[in-house]
């Protein structure tokens, strides 16, 4: 039983996933053309609505069924799995993980598929920085009992760029969790999302700002 466990989201919390998507869009346009680029993202959004998480390789597989005779598509999977995710870490992201380790164990708590998301976590250096303490679910806010089983703690700190997730976890764990909202990425700056959910216990402009906070900041709420 830990006193504190720090639960870190990945996309747009530790990694600038908006920039990764921009790079993918540019690659698709340059290599395959506008029609393929638009169709891929349409399938990507359809699949995200079905599954509840982003599935880049699944979208590629579904697109391949539609265009089975274009051998160039086979190279797109290599571009995805070999992407240099370490270059897209937010400044100070891994340093922030090291900073909070003095008070409790840091754990990745992410949504995603079982292939591409772990690959992203590994290639970015996140897996090593968290000493392999990695949890990836389909809907993480529905798996809090498993989080408690794997990493029991008196109190949790959840760092996530989505107010929706922070609010959902707060509704379940109540005073046992401190929610931290880094204002990074398009979800964190969506006016509709900001208006729809209550404020987090702690708000920072960027993940690196966690290094300016002491333990007391993570025990409020």
N, C-alpha and C positions, 0 to 999 in steps of 0.2 A: 504494500500500500504506500503510494507516494503522497506527499503533501500536495504537490502540484504536478500536473501533466499539461504540456503545451501542445495543442493540436493545430498543425499548420496545413492549410489548403495549399495546392500547387499552382494551378493555372490562374494567372493574374494576381497571385499572392506572392509566390516565390519566383515564378517565371512569367515574363511578359508574353503571354499567350496571344495577345492581340498582334504583336509584332511577328510571331510565328505564323499566324494566319495570313498576315500581309505578305510575308515571304512566299507562302504557298500559293497565294493568288497570283503573285508575279511569276512564279515558276510555271503555273498552269497556263497563263496567258502566253508566256514566251515560248513554251514547248508544245502546247497542244492547241492554242487558239481560244478565242472568246467563247465560242459555243460550248466547248468542253469545260472551260472554267465555270461558266454559269450553270451548266448541268450538274457538275460535281457538287457545287455548293447547294443547289436545290435538293439533291439527294441527301447531302450531309444534314440539312435542316429537317428533312422528312425523317431520317433515321434518328436524329436527336429527339424529335417529338415522340417517336415510338419507344425509344430505349430510356430516355431521361438523362443521357450523357452523350458527350461528343465521341463519335466513333469514326476516326479518319480512315482507317484501313477498311472498316465495314462499308463505308461510303464508296471507297474505291472498288471493292469487290462487287457491290451492287451496280456501279457504273460499268464495270467490265462486262457484266452480263448483257448490258444494252449494246455494247460496242466490242464484241468479242474478237473481232478481226483486226483490231489496232494493236500491234505488238508493242508500240511505244508505251502503252499503259503499264507494262510489266516493269518499266524503269521508275515509275512514280512511287512504288512501294519502297524502293531503295532510297529515294530522296527523303521520304518520310522517316524511315527508321534510322538513317544515317545523319539526320539533321543535327547541327551542332548546338544542342539545347543549352550547353554551358554558357554560350555567348549571349543567351537571352535571359540569364538570371538577372533579376533586379539588383542594382547596386546595394551592397550591404545585406543581401538576403541571407547568405550563409553565415555572415558575421552575427546577424540577429539571432540565428539559431544557436550559435555558440554562446551568445550573451545570456539567453534565458536558461541555458543548461545549468547555470550556477544555482538555480532555485528548483528546477524540476526537469523531468525527462521530456525532450521534444519528440513528437511523433507526427508523421505525415498522415493526414486524414483527407483523402481525395475521392472523387468520383471518377469513373473511367472504365475502359475495357480492360481485358486481362492480358493484352499483348502490347499495345502502343503506349498506354499510360505507364506501365512499369519500365518500358524502354526509355521513355522521356525522363522519368525519375532517375534512372541509372546513368544515362548519358550526360545529364546536367550536373552530376556530382551530388545530387540531393540524397541519393541512397546512402552514399558513404558518409555524408555529413550527419545523417540521422542514425548511423550505426545499424542500418537495416530495419529500423522501427517504422515500417511502412504499412498503412492500411488503405486499401483501395476498394471501394464498394460501388454499387450501382446507384443507390440513394443513401448517402452516408448519414443523413439526418434520421433515417429509419433504422440505423444499426448501432445506436448508442449503447444498447445492452451488451453488444459484442465488444465495443470499445472499452466499456467498464470491465468486462471479463479479461480482456487482453492486457489492459493498462489501468488497473484499479488505482483510484486517487481520491483524496478528500476533496480536491477542487480541480477543475479543468479550466484552461484558458484556450479559447477557440479563436484562431486568427484566420479570417476569410474575407474575400472581396465582395461577397454577396450578402446583402442585408437579409434576404429571404432565408438563407441558411442559418445565419446568426439568430434570427428571430425564432425559427423553428426549434433550434437546439435550446434556446433560452426558455421556450415554453415547456420543454420537457425537463431540463435539469434545473431550471430556476436559479436560486442563489448559489448553486454549486458550480456555476460556470461564469466566467468573465468573458464577454464577447469583445473582440478587438477587430476594428474595421479599417483596413488600409484602403485609402481612396485611390486605387489603381485600377486601370482597365475600364472598359466600356460599361460593365455591369455596375461598378461602383460610382459611376457618374451619370447613370440613367435617371433623369428627373422623375419618371413614373415609379421606378423602384424605390428611390429615396423617399417619395411621398407615401408609398404603400406600407412601409414597415417602420417600426420604432427604431430610434437611434441605438447604436451599440453602446456598451459600457465605456469603451475607449475608442477613440478615433485618431488615426495618424495619417499624415499625407502620403507616406511611403513606408515600405516594410523596414527599411534601414533605420527609421526613426524609433524602432523598438529599443535600439541601443541606448537611447537617452532616458529610458524608463527604468525605475527601480521596482523591486518586488511589490511594494505597496500598490502600484498602479494595476498590477495584475490580480489583486485580491479584492478589488471593488466590485460592486454590482450584486 
